[in-house]
Amino acid sequence: MGTRYIKVLVLLLVVIAVYACNNNNDKNNQLVVYKGLYSAGPEIKSFKDCDSGQEFWAVDSSAKLELQYSQLNFEKPYEPVYVEVEGIKSKSGKIGMGSEFDSTIVVKKVIKITKEIPQDVCN
């Protein structure tokens, strides 16, 4: 009987450890609404947060942001637009695209995109 209780106890501890690890990942990967200026061109896709003024590399995992940006029909690249997006902020890689930025915003959902930049929200 004693070994059975030990096995149950070990199994219970493993389940608790797995739950604790998964629970922390959910907190780190929660979607946040970001409001700011997005611009894109052949080499750089960037986002400037209106609240902090910090610039981020932008990754469009929604497959909507770049499409909607291109549909605004700018004559030249890198024209800023005001966006509100849901996304996750993460540390940028040390090499490759986006490495010159400290952080990356991974866009999961586009809430709003407009050529009109609100002066009271984002200067």
C-alpha positions, 0 to 999 in steps of 0.5 A: 500500500505504501508504494501506491500512495507514493505513486499517487503523490508523485503523479499529483505533484507532476500535474501541479507542476505542469499546470503551474508552467502552463498558467505562467505562459498564459499570463505572458501571452495575453493579448493587449490592445495597442494604439499607435502608428504603423508604417510598412515598406519593403524592409521595415514594418514598425509600430510606434506606441502612442502611450510610451513612444516606444518603437517596435518591430511589427509582425502581422500574424493576423494576415490582415494588417499588411493587407489593409495597409496596402489597400490604403493605396499610398504612393510611397512606402513607410507612410504612417497610419493610426492603428488599434491592434490586439497583440503580444509584445515579445523580445526581438531576436538578435539577428535578422529582420527586426533585430534593430528593435528591442521588442516586437509586437505580434499582431493577432487582430486589427481593430482599427486602421486609418490614415487620419492620425488623431492628434489628441491620442498620438503625437 
